[in-house]
């Protein structure tokens, strides 16, 4: 049970960080970036898609933990 909570929070943190880096690359390209390359539109879109995938994984993990808790009752 505790491991599922850690997984949900980990997915949420990864999703939030993905959204933050997507906005950073959109509005301030190259800011806090060690690479001399500036990301293109496709890279930024994929960043947001991966963040959405992490949010979906967090939701599905939470849903499964609730279903498991209901089965035990």
N, C-alpha and C positions, 0 to 999 in steps of 0.2 A: 504494500500500500504506500509506504513512504517512497519507494523507488518510483512509483508512478507519479507522485507529486513532484519529485525532482525532475522527471522527464517532462512533465507539463510545463514547469517553470523554465526549464532549459529551452524548450521549443519557443516559449513566449519571448524569452530574452533574445534568442537568435532572430526571431521575427522582427522585434523592435529594432535591433541593431541593423538588420537588413533594410528596414524602412529609413532609418536615419542615414545610412550610407547612400541609399538611393537618392534621398533629398539633397545630401551633400554634393553628390556628383551632378545632380541636376542644376542646382543653384550656384555652386562654387566649385567648378571642376578644377582638380589639382590641389585643392585645399587639404592639408594633412595627408598628402599622398607622396610616398617615397619614389614612386615610378614616374618617369618623365612623360609617360603616355597619358593622354586625356581620354577618358572612356567615351564611347559613342552611344548613340541612342539605343542600339540593340543591347549593349552591356547594361545600361541603366534599366531597361525594361526587364531583362532577365534578373536583375537584382530584386526588383519589386515582385516578380513572379516567385522567386525563391523565398522571399519574405512571406508571401501569401501561403506558400506551401508549408512553411514552419507554423504559421498560425493555424492552418488546417490540421496539421499533425497534433498541435496542442489541444485543439477542440476534440479531435477524435480520441486522443488519449484520455482526456477528461471524461468523455462520454462513456468510454469503455470501463473506466474505473467506477463510474456510477452504476453501470449495468452489473458489474461484478459485485458491488456492494448490495444491490437489490436482490441478487440471486442468493446471497448468504443469509438474508433475512427470512 
